[in-house]
């Protein structure tokens, strides 16, 4: 692992916080009917949903 300076770590944390905040906002604002359409096995079959690989 490449050592990072405190400023770089601070920037990385602010980016992570921003992304988590955006994901939370999307989840709160999305209609329930749309959230129900999301696959329940998204983590397990991510390559299938992104690239069309066979489901596991």
PDB file of N, H, CA, C and O in Angstrom:
ATOM      1  N   UNK A   1       0.837  -1.171   0.000  1.00  0.00           N
ATOM      2  CA  UNK A   1       0.000   0.000   0.000  1.00  0.00           C
ATOM      3  C   UNK A   1       0.884   1.236   0.000  1.00  0.00           C
ATOM      4  O   UNK A   1       1.879   1.302   0.722  1.00  0.00           O
ATOM      5  N   UNK A   2       0.516   2.202  -0.806  1.00  0.00           N
ATOM      6  H   UNK A   2      -0.293   2.149  -1.392  1.00  0.00           H
ATOM      7  CA  UNK A   2       1.288   3.435  -0.903  1.00  0.00           C
ATOM      8  C   UNK A   2       0.908   4.349   0.257  1.00  0.00           C
ATOM      9  O   UNK A   2      -0.274   4.619   0.471  1.00  0.00           O
ATOM     10  N   UNK A   3       1.906   4.830   1.013  1.00  0.00           N
ATOM     11  H   UNK A   3       2.866   4.610   0.839  1.00  0.00           H
ATOM     12  CA  UNK A   3       1.584   5.746   2.103  1.00  0.00           C
ATOM     13  C   UNK A   3       0.980   7.030   1.550  1.00  0.00           C
ATOM     14  O   UNK A   3       1.385   7.513   0.493  1.00  0.00           O
ATOM     15  N   UNK A   4       0.022   7.569   2.263  1.00  0.00           N
ATOM     16  H   UNK A   4      -0.307   7.177   3.122  1.00  0.00           H
ATOM     17  CA  UNK A   4      -0.600   8.812   1.831  1.00  0.00           C
ATOM     18  C   UNK A   4      -0.401   9.880   2.885  1.00  0.00           C
ATOM     19  O   UNK A   4      -0.266   9.586   4.073  1.00  0.00           O
ATOM     20  N   UNK A   5      -0.386  11.108   2.441  1.00  0.00           N
ATOM     21  H   UNK A   5      -0.495  11.347   1.476  1.00  0.00           H
ATOM     22  CA  UNK A   5      -0.239  12.212   3.375  1.00  0.00           C
ATOM     23  C   UNK A   5      -1.567  12.456   4.072  1.00  0.00           C
ATOM     24  O   UNK A   5      -2.612  12.055   3.561  1.00  0.00           O
ATOM     25  N   UNK A   6      -1.545  13.108   5.234  1.00  0.00           N
ATOM     26  H   UNK A   6      -0.696  13.434   5.649  1.00  0.00           H
ATOM     27  CA  UNK A   6      -2.807  13.385   5.929  1.00  0.00           C
ATOM     28  C   UNK A   6      -3.795  14.161   5.054  1.00  0.00           C
ATOM     29  O   UNK A   6      -4.999  13.918   5.124  1.00  0.00           O
ATOM     30  N   UNK A   7      -3.302  15.090   4.235  1.00  0.00           N
ATOM     31  H   UNK A   7      -2.324  15.287   4.178  1.00  0.00           H
ATOM     32  CA  UNK A   7      -4.199  15.855   3.374  1.00  0.00           C
ATOM     33  C   UNK A   7      -4.890  14.931   2.369  1.00  0.00           C
ATOM     34  O   UNK A   7      -6.084  15.085   2.110  1.00  0.00           O
ATOM     35  N   UNK A   8      -4.151  13.975   1.804  1.00  0.00           N
ATOM     36  H   UNK A   8      -3.181  13.851   2.016  1.00  0.00           H
ATOM     37  CA  UNK A   8      -4.748  13.032   0.868  1.00  0.00           C
ATOM     38  C   UNK A   8      -5.789  12.175   1.581  1.00  0.00           C
ATOM     39  O   UNK A   8      -6.866  11.935   1.036  1.00  0.00           O
ATOM     40  N   UNK A   9      -5.487  11.718   2.777  1.00  0.00           N
ATOM     41  H   UNK A   9      -4.612  11.914   3.220  1.00  0.00           H
ATOM     42  CA  UNK A   9      -6.450  10.927   3.537  1.00  0.00           C
ATOM     43  C   UNK A   9      -7.687  11.748   3.852  1.00  0.00           C
ATOM     44  O   UNK A   9      -8.801  11.224   3.826  1.00  0.00           O
ATOM     45  N   UNK A  10      -7.509  13.020   4.148  1.00  0.00           N
ATOM     46  H   UNK A  10      -6.605  13.446   4.169  1.00  0.00           H
ATOM     47  CA  UNK A  10      -8.641  13.905   4.429  1.00  0.00           C
ATOM     48  C   UNK A  10      -9.510  14.057   3.182  1.00  0.00           C
ATOM     49  O   UNK A  10     -10.737  14.028   3.274  1.00  0.00           O
ATOM     50  N   UNK A  11      -8.883  14.219   2.022  1.00  0.00           N
ATOM     51  H   UNK A  11      -7.886  14.243   1.947  1.00  0.00           H
ATOM     52  CA  UNK A  11      -9.635  14.336   0.776  1.00  0.00           C
ATOM     53  C   UNK A  11     -10.380  13.041   0.466  1.00  0.00           C
ATOM     54  O   UNK A  11     -11.522  13.071   0.009  1.00  0.00           O
ATOM     55  N   UNK A  12      -9.732  11.908   0.715  1.00  0.00           N
ATOM     56  H   UNK A  12      -8.804  11.883   1.087  1.00  0.00           H
ATOM     57  CA  UNK A  12     -10.391  10.623   0.475  1.00  0.00           C
ATOM     58  C   UNK A  12     -11.608  10.468   1.367  1.00  0.00           C
ATOM     59  O   UNK A  12     -12.652   9.993   0.922  1.00  0.00           O
ATOM     60  N   UNK A  13     -11.478  10.869   2.629  1.00  0.00           N
ATOM     61  H   UNK A  13     -10.629  11.255   2.991  1.00  0.00           H
ATOM     62  CA  UNK A  13     -12.602  10.747   3.559  1.00  0.00           C
ATOM     63  C   UNK A  13     -13.746  11.659   3.135  1.00  0.00           C
ATOM     64  O   UNK A  13     -14.909  11.265   3.221  1.00  0.00           O
ATOM     65  N   UNK A  14     -13.436  12.871   2.680  1.00  0.00           N
ATOM     66  H   UNK A  14     -12.491  13.191   2.610  1.00  0.00           H
ATOM     67  CA  UNK A  14     -14.515  13.766   2.263  1.00  0.00           C
ATOM     68  C   UNK A  14     -15.203  13.215   1.013  1.00  0.00           C
ATOM     69  O   UNK A  14     -16.407  13.406   0.846  1.00  0.00           O
ATOM     70  N   UNK A  15     -14.466  12.537   0.137  1.00  0.00           N
ATOM     71  H   UNK A  15     -13.488  12.382   0.273  1.00  0.00           H
ATOM     72  CA  UNK A  15     -15.066  11.914  -1.042  1.00  0.00           C
ATOM     73  C   UNK A  15     -15.977  10.761  -0.626  1.00  0.00           C
ATOM     74  O   UNK A  15     -17.085  10.624  -1.143  1.00  0.00           O
ATOM     75  N   UNK A  16     -15.515   9.945   0.295  1.00  0.00           N
ATOM     76  H   UNK A  16     -14.614  10.057   0.715  1.00  0.00           H
ATOM     77  CA  UNK A  16     -16.329   8.832   0.795  1.00  0.00           C
ATOM     78  C   UNK A  16     -17.592   9.374   1.453  1.00  0.00           C
ATOM     79  O   UNK A  16     -18.686   8.867   1.203  1.00  0.00           O
ATOM     80  N   UNK A  17     -17.454  10.387   2.282  1.00  0.00           N
ATOM     81  H   UNK A  17     -16.565  10.798   2.485  1.00  0.00           H
ATOM     82  CA  UNK A  17     -18.624  10.987   2.942  1.00  0.00           C
ATOM     83  C   UNK A  17     -19.610  11.525   1.925  1.00  0.00           C
ATOM     84  O   UNK A  17     -20.819  11.350   2.077  1.00  0.00           O
ATOM     85  N   UNK A  18     -19.105  12.177   0.889  1.00  0.00           N
ATOM     86  H   UNK A  18     -18.123  12.318   0.766  1.00  0.00           H
ATOM     87  CA  UNK A  18     -19.964  12.726  -0.164  1.00  0.00           C
ATOM     88  C   UNK A  18     -20.735  11.608  -0.868  1.00  0.00           C
ATOM     89  O   UNK A  18     -21.944  11.718  -1.072  1.00  0.00           O
ATOM     90  N   UNK A  19     -20.040  10.542  -1.235  1.00  0.00           N
ATOM     91  H   UNK A  19     -19.058  10.453  -1.070  1.00  0.00           H
ATOM     92  CA  UNK A  19     -20.694   9.435  -1.942  1.00  0.00           C
ATOM     93  C   UNK A  19     -21.744   8.749  -1.068  1.00  0.00           C
ATOM     94  O   UNK A  19     -22.825   8.407  -1.549  1.00  0.00           O
ATOM     95  N   UNK A  20     -21.432   8.550   0.202  1.00  0.00           N
ATOM     96  H   UNK A  20     -20.554   8.828   0.593  1.00  0.00           H
ATOM     97  CA  UNK A  20     -22.404   7.939   1.111  1.00  0.00           C
ATOM     98  C   UNK A  20     -23.624   8.836   1.289  1.00  0.00           C
ATOM     99  O   UNK A  20     -24.752   8.348   1.350  1.00  0.00           O
ATOM    100  N   UNK A  21     -23.403  10.132   1.373  1.00  0.00           N
ATOM    101  H   UNK A  21     -22.487  10.529   1.324  1.00  0.00           H
ATOM    102  CA  UNK A  21     -24.507  11.080   1.496  1.00  0.00           C
ATOM    103  C   UNK A  21     -25.392  11.061   0.244  1.00  0.00           C
ATOM    104  O   UNK A  21     -26.618  11.110   0.340  1.00  0.00           O
ATOM    105  N   UNK A  22     -24.760  10.989  -0.921  1.00  0.00           N
ATOM    106  H   UNK A  22     -23.764  10.950  -0.999  1.00  0.00           H
ATOM    107  CA  UNK A  22     -25.524  10.933  -2.173  1.00  0.00           C
ATOM    108  C   UNK A  22     -26.339   9.643  -2.255  1.00  0.00           C
ATOM    109  O   UNK A  22     -27.508   9.675  -2.640  1.00  0.00           O
ATOM    110  N   UNK A  23     -25.739   8.520  -1.900  1.00  0.00           N
ATOM    111  H   UNK A  23     -24.790   8.494  -1.588  1.00  0.00           H
ATOM    112  CA  UNK A  23     -26.452   7.244  -1.933  1.00  0.00           C
ATOM    113  C   UNK A  23     -27.627   7.268  -0.959  1.00  0.00           C
ATOM    114  O   UNK A  23     -28.703   6.760  -1.273  1.00  0.00           O
ATOM    115  N   UNK A  24     -27.427   7.851   0.214  1.00  0.00           N
ATOM    116  H   UNK A  24     -26.553   8.263   0.469  1.00  0.00           H
ATOM    117  CA  UNK A  24     -28.502   7.948   1.194  1.00  0.00           C
ATOM    118  C   UNK A  24     -29.639   8.825   0.662  1.00  0.00           C
ATOM    119  O   UNK A  24     -30.813   8.492   0.819  1.00  0.00           O
ATOM    120  N   UNK A  25     -29.284   9.938   0.038  1.00  0.00           N
ATOM    121  H   UNK A  25     -28.329  10.208  -0.089  1.00  0.00           H
ATOM    122  CA  UNK A  25     -30.306  10.839  -0.511  1.00  0.00           C
ATOM    123  C   UNK A  25     -31.102  10.156  -1.611  1.00  0.00           C
ATOM    124  O   UNK A  25     -32.326  10.282  -1.664  1.00  0.00           O
ATOM    125  N   UNK A  26     -30.422   9.441  -2.482  1.00  0.00           N
ATOM    126  H   UNK A  26     -29.428   9.339  -2.440  1.00  0.00           H
ATOM    127  CA  UNK A  26     -31.108   8.731  -3.571  1.00  0.00           C
ATOM    128  C   UNK A  26     -32.049   7.688  -2.988  1.00  0.00           C
ATOM    129  O   UNK A  26     -33.184   7.558  -3.444  1.00  0.00           O
ATOM    130  N   UNK A  27     -31.597   6.951  -1.994  1.00  0.00           N
ATOM    131  H   UNK A  27     -30.675   7.057  -1.623  1.00  0.00           H
ATOM    132  CA  UNK A  27     -32.438   5.921  -1.384  1.00  0.00           C
ATOM    133  C   UNK A  27     -33.666   6.531  -0.714  1.00  0.00           C
ATOM    134  O   UNK A  27     -34.752   5.953  -0.765  1.00  0.00           O
ATOM    135  N   UNK A  28     -33.504   7.686  -0.094  1.00  0.00           N
ATOM    136  H   UNK A  28     -32.622   8.156  -0.053  1.00  0.00           H
ATOM    137  CA  UNK A  28     -34.647   8.348   0.567  1.00  0.00           C
ATOM    138  C   UNK A  28     -35.638   8.910  -0.447  1.00  0.00           C
ATOM    139  O   UNK A  28     -36.847   8.861  -0.221  1.00  0.00           O
ATOM    140  N   UNK A  29     -35.136   9.444  -1.568  1.00  0.00           N
ATOM    141  H   UNK A  29     -34.154   9.483  -1.752  1.00  0.00           H
ATOM    142  CA  UNK A  29     -35.998  10.134  -2.521  1.00  0.00           C
ATOM    143  C   UNK A  29     -36.588   9.222  -3.599  1.00  0.00           C
ATOM    144  O   UNK A  29     -37.555   9.596  -4.262  1.00  0.00           O
ATOM    145  N   UNK A  30     -36.023   8.053  -3.773  1.00  0.00           N
ATOM    146  H   UNK A  30     -35.238   7.749  -3.234  1.00  0.00           H
ATOM    147  CA  UNK A  30     -36.511   7.143  -4.816  1.00  0.00           C
ATOM    148  C   UNK A  30     -37.875   6.586  -4.414  1.00  0.00           C
ATOM    149  O   UNK A  30     -38.082   6.237  -3.252  1.00  0.00           O
ATOM    150  N   UNK A  31     -38.801   6.502  -5.361  1.00  0.00           N
ATOM    151  H   UNK A  31     -38.633   6.786  -6.305  1.00  0.00           H
ATOM    152  CA  UNK A  31     -40.100   5.910  -5.052  1.00  0.00           C
ATOM    153  C   UNK A  31     -39.938   4.440  -4.657  1.00  0.00           C
ATOM    154  O   UNK A  31     -39.109   3.721  -5.215  1.00  0.00           O
ATOM    155  N   UNK A  32     -40.729   4.018  -3.703  1.00  0.00           N
ATOM    156  H   UNK A  32     -41.402   4.602  -3.249  1.00  0.00           H
ATOM    157  CA  UNK A  32     -40.653   2.634  -3.202  1.00  0.00           C
ATOM    158  C   UNK A  32     -40.829   1.629  -4.332  1.00  0.00           C
ATOM    159  O   UNK A  32     -40.171   0.589  -4.343  1.00  0.00           O
ATOM    160  N   UNK A  33     -41.710   1.929  -5.280  1.00  0.00           N
ATOM    161  H   UNK A  33     -42.245   2.773  -5.271  1.00  0.00           H
ATOM    162  CA  UNK A  33     -41.946   1.003  -6.396  1.00  0.00           C
ATOM    163  C   UNK A  33     -40.676   0.800  -7.220  1.00  0.00           C
ATOM    164  O   UNK A  33     -40.431  -0.299  -7.718  1.00  0.00           O
ATOM    165  N   UNK A  34     -39.880   1.835  -7.367  1.00  0.00           N
ATOM    166  H   UNK A  34     -40.079   2.728  -6.963  1.00  0.00           H
ATOM    167  CA  UNK A  34     -38.629   1.714  -8.124  1.00  0.00           C
ATOM    168  C   UNK A  34     -37.592   0.929  -7.334  1.00  0.00           C
ATOM    169  O   UNK A  34     -36.866   0.113  -7.902  1.00  0.00           O
ATOM    170  N   UNK A  35     -37.518   1.166  -6.031  1.00  0.00           N
ATOM    171  H   UNK A  35     -38.108   1.828  -5.570  1.00  0.00           H
ATOM    172  CA  UNK A  35     -36.556   0.420  -5.205  1.00  0.00           C
ATOM    173  C   UNK A  35     -36.877  -1.068  -5.194  1.00  0.00           C
ATOM    174  O   UNK A  35     -35.969  -1.897  -5.119  1.00  0.00           O
ATOM    175  N   UNK A  36     -38.152  -1.413  -5.267  1.00  0.00           N
ATOM    176  H   UNK A  36     -38.889  -0.739  -5.328  1.00  0.00           H
ATOM    177  CA  UNK A  36     -38.552  -2.825  -5.286  1.00  0.00           C
ATOM    178  C   UNK A  36     -38.111  -3.532  -6.565  1.00  0.00           C
ATOM    179  O   UNK A  36     -38.011  -4.758  -6.586  1.00  0.00           O
ATOM    180  N   UNK A  37     -37.845  -2.778  -7.630  1.00  0.00           N
ATOM    181  H   UNK A  37     -37.926  -1.781  -7.613  1.00  0.00           H
ATOM    182  CA  UNK A  37     -37.414  -3.361  -8.904  1.00  0.00           C
ATOM    183  C   UNK A  37     -35.933  -3.758  -8.883  1.00  0.00           C
ATOM    184  O   UNK A  37     -35.482  -4.520  -9.738  1.00  0.00           O
ATOM    185  N   UNK A  38     -35.186  -3.248  -7.917  1.00  0.00           N
ATOM    186  H   UNK A  38     -35.552  -2.629  -7.222  1.00  0.00           H
ATOM    187  CA  UNK A  38     -33.757  -3.554  -7.859  1.00  0.00           C
ATOM    188  C   UNK A  38     -33.552  -5.033  -7.538  1.00  0.00           C
ATOM    189  O   UNK A  38     -34.307  -5.602  -6.749  1.00  0.00           O
ATOM    190  N   UNK A  39     -32.545  -5.659  -8.137  1.00  0.00           N
ATOM    191  H   UNK A  39     -31.932  -5.197  -8.778  1.00  0.00           H
ATOM    192  CA  UNK A  39     -32.304  -7.081  -7.871  1.00  0.00           C
ATOM    193  C   UNK A  39     -31.863  -7.300  -6.427  1.00  0.00           C
ATOM    194  O   UNK A  39     -31.086  -6.522  -5.874  1.00  0.00           O
ATOM    195  N   UNK A  40     -32.366  -8.360  -5.837  1.00  0.00           N
ATOM    196  H   UNK A  40     -32.997  -8.993  -6.286  1.00  0.00           H
ATOM    197  CA  UNK A  40     -32.016  -8.694  -4.458  1.00  0.00           C
ATOM    198  C   UNK A  40     -30.649  -9.370  -4.362  1.00  0.00           C
ATOM    199  O   UNK A  40     -30.064  -9.443  -3.281  1.00  0.00           O
ATOM    200  N   UNK A  41     -30.144  -9.862  -5.486  1.00  0.00           N
ATOM    201  H   UNK A  41     -30.619  -9.804  -6.364  1.00  0.00           H
ATOM    202  CA  UNK A  41     -28.856 -10.550  -5.500  1.00  0.00           C
ATOM    203  C   UNK A  41     -27.791  -9.698  -6.199  1.00  0.00           C
ATOM    204  O   UNK A  41     -26.864 -10.235  -6.805  1.00  0.00           O
ATOM    205  N   UNK A  42     -27.922  -8.401  -6.115  1.00  0.00           N
ATOM    206  H   UNK A  42     -28.675  -7.964  -5.622  1.00  0.00           H
ATOM    207  CA  UNK A  42     -27.011  -7.490  -6.813  1.00  0.00           C
ATOM    208  C   UNK A  42     -25.554  -7.677  -6.453  1.00  0.00           C
ATOM    209  O   UNK A  42     -24.691  -7.610  -7.328  1.00  0.00           O
ATOM    210  N   UNK A  43     -25.259  -7.912  -5.177  1.00  0.00           N
ATOM    211  H   UNK A  43     -25.961  -7.967  -4.466  1.00  0.00           H
ATOM    212  CA  UNK A  43     -23.869  -8.104  -4.767  1.00  0.00           C
ATOM    213  C   UNK A  43     -23.285  -9.395  -5.302  1.00  0.00           C
ATOM    214  O   UNK A  43     -22.136  -9.438  -5.741  1.00  0.00           O
ATOM    215  N   UNK A  44     -24.082 -10.438  -5.262  1.00  0.00           N
ATOM    216  H   UNK A  44     -25.016 -10.404  -4.906  1.00  0.00           H
ATOM    217  CA  UNK A  44     -23.618 -11.756  -5.704  1.00  0.00           C
ATOM    218  C   UNK A  44     -23.461 -11.818  -7.220  1.00  0.00           C
ATOM    219  O   UNK A  44     -22.547 -12.471  -7.725  1.00  0.00           O
ATOM    220  N   UNK A  45     -24.330 -11.156  -7.932  1.00  0.00           N
ATOM    221  H   UNK A  45     -25.073 -10.626  -7.522  1.00  0.00           H
ATOM    222  CA  UNK A  45     -24.334 -11.226  -9.399  1.00  0.00           C
ATOM    223  C   UNK A  45     -24.033  -9.878 -10.058  1.00  0.00           C
ATOM    224  O   UNK A  45     -24.574  -9.556 -11.116  1.00  0.00           O
ATOM    225  N   UNK A  46     -23.182  -9.115  -9.428  1.00  0.00           N
ATOM    226  H   UNK A  46     -22.742  -9.377  -8.569  1.00  0.00           H
ATOM    227  CA  UNK A  46     -22.843  -7.794  -9.947  1.00  0.00           C
ATOM    228  C   UNK A  46     -22.347  -7.859 -11.391  1.00  0.00           C
ATOM    229  O   UNK A  46     -22.763  -7.050 -12.221  1.00  0.00           O
ATOM    230  N   UNK A  47     -21.463  -8.809 -11.702  1.00  0.00           N
ATOM    231  H   UNK A  47     -21.125  -9.466 -11.028  1.00  0.00           H
ATOM    232  CA  UNK A  47     -20.937  -8.924 -13.065  1.00  0.00           C
ATOM    233  C   UNK A  47     -22.052  -9.228 -14.074  1.00  0.00           C
ATOM    234  O   UNK A  47     -21.989  -8.799 -15.226  1.00  0.00           O
ATOM    235  N   UNK A  48     -23.050  -9.955 -13.639  1.00  0.00           N
ATOM    236  H   UNK A  48     -23.102 -10.304 -12.703  1.00  0.00           H
ATOM    237  CA  UNK A  48     -24.186 -10.237 -14.528  1.00  0.00           C
ATOM    238  C   UNK A  48     -24.922  -8.946 -14.865  1.00  0.00           C
ATOM    239  O   UNK A  48     -25.229  -8.686 -16.028  1.00  0.00           O
ATOM    240  N   UNK A  49     -25.206  -8.139 -13.847  1.00  0.00           N
ATOM    241  H   UNK A  49     -24.957  -8.350 -12.901  1.00  0.00           H
ATOM    242  CA  UNK A  49     -25.985  -6.922 -14.060  1.00  0.00           C
ATOM    243  C   UNK A  49     -25.182  -5.838 -14.773  1.00  0.00           C
ATOM    244  O   UNK A  49     -25.754  -5.032 -15.507  1.00  0.00           O
ATOM    245  N   UNK A  50     -23.870  -5.807 -14.569  1.00  0.00           N
ATOM    246  H   UNK A  50     -23.406  -6.462 -13.973  1.00  0.00           H
ATOM    247  CA  UNK A  50     -23.059  -4.800 -15.225  1.00  0.00           C
ATOM    248  C   UNK A  50     -22.593  -5.216 -16.627  1.00  0.00           C
ATOM    249  O   UNK A  50     -22.605  -4.407 -17.555  1.00  0.00           O
ATOM    250  N   UNK A  51     -22.183  -6.486 -16.772  1.00  0.00           N
ATOM    251  H   UNK A  51     -22.174  -7.143 -16.018  1.00  0.00           H
ATOM    252  CA  UNK A  51     -21.527  -6.914 -17.993  1.00  0.00           C
ATOM    253  C   UNK A  51     -22.229  -8.053 -18.728  1.00  0.00           C
ATOM    254  O   UNK A  51     -21.798  -8.446 -19.812  1.00  0.00           O
ATOM    255  N   UNK A  52     -23.290  -8.580 -18.158  1.00  0.00           N
ATOM    256  H   UNK A  52     -23.640  -8.261 -17.278  1.00  0.00           H
ATOM    257  CA  UNK A  52     -24.006  -9.674 -18.823  1.00  0.00           C
ATOM    258  C   UNK A  52     -23.386 -11.043 -18.594  1.00  0.00           C
ATOM    259  O   UNK A  52     -23.724 -11.993 -19.301  1.00  0.00           O
ATOM    260  N   UNK A  53     -22.494 -11.167 -17.629  1.00  0.00           N
ATOM    261  H   UNK A  53     -22.219 -10.396 -17.055  1.00  0.00           H
ATOM    262  CA  UNK A  53     -21.896 -12.473 -17.322  1.00  0.00           C
ATOM    263  C   UNK A  53     -22.999 -13.416 -16.808  1.00  0.00           C
ATOM    264  O   UNK A  53     -24.025 -12.945 -16.316  1.00  0.00           O
ATOM    265  N   UNK A  54     -22.807 -14.717 -16.913  1.00  0.00           N
ATOM    266  H   UNK A  54     -21.974 -15.100 -17.312  1.00  0.00           H
ATOM    267  CA  UNK A  54     -23.808 -15.652 -16.384  1.00  0.00           C
ATOM    268  C   UNK A  54     -24.005 -15.427 -14.883  1.00  0.00           C
ATOM    269  O   UNK A  54     -23.063 -15.093 -14.164  1.00  0.00           O
ATOM    270  N   UNK A  55     -25.240 -15.616 -14.426  1.00  0.00           N
ATOM    271  H   UNK A  55     -26.005 -15.888 -15.010  1.00  0.00           H
ATOM    272  CA  UNK A  55     -25.520 -15.503 -12.988  1.00  0.00           C
ATOM    273  C   UNK A  55     -24.827 -16.647 -12.260  1.00  0.00           C
ATOM    274  O   UNK A  55     -24.619 -17.722 -12.822  1.00  0.00           O
ATOM    275  N   UNK A  56     -24.477 -16.402 -11.015  1.00  0.00           N
ATOM    276  H   UNK A  56     -24.645 -15.528 -10.558  1.00  0.00           H
ATOM    277  CA  UNK A  56     -23.828 -17.436 -10.186  1.00  0.00           C
ATOM    278  C   UNK A  56     -24.858 -18.208  -9.414  1.00  0.00           C
ATOM    279  O   UNK A  56     -24.512 -19.119  -8.662  1.00  0.00           O
TER     280      UNK A  56
END
